[in-house]
């Protein structure tokens, strides 16, 4: 579906004229309280939300855009299970690790931050924050990396996705701290939580805004937004209107947002 800038004008009307923290709260009022499916139902939801043109699983931890297919998963034959190495099977990855919000519902099964990913890579990532790696201690087949963070003043171990999907993950984080504004302050992590606004730690916010600008919204994200909307009845505003991130946290946070 082609989403023009006019899309869902009514859906976002309550956000018009607001900026910064107030805008984030208005968006929370619009997208909060989604119709969450059960964690078991996530598997079948993936067949609508994360399917490639050839019918295989769209896994951002193993996809190699523009290059050869390293390995791929079919929806029905490659669910984890046990795994010994990359390419064995796929499972359900919480982009915001569930330990950060103590595995609580509804975050636990919100499709906007749960993606099908290679089980082995998912396990290696564990509950590491996302970041930018200098010297890597481990690298996946598609170039996702683990190592010491180099951006901002944060020096712990992080997981760095490939450039193609950095914006996807940034917008996922923007969505989660907005959709769950009423409990994000209680999340404990080096990346998000601790307050309602900005709700993302400074080092990470700077990095996510950069990822958001450098890897703009893709057709994959628009299609996924639409598919999740069909299931949860809510949307990711930062995919529909990428400029919202600037008005909430970025270089326009002192300027009111207006629907073009």
Helices and strands as residue ranges (DSSP letters): G 13-15, H 20-31, H 42-49, E 90-94, G 98-101, G 107-109, G 111-113, E 114-118, H 119-125, E 129-130, E 133-139, E 145-149, E 157-160, G 163-165, H 166-179, G 184-186, H 202-214, H 219-232, H 237-240, H 243-248
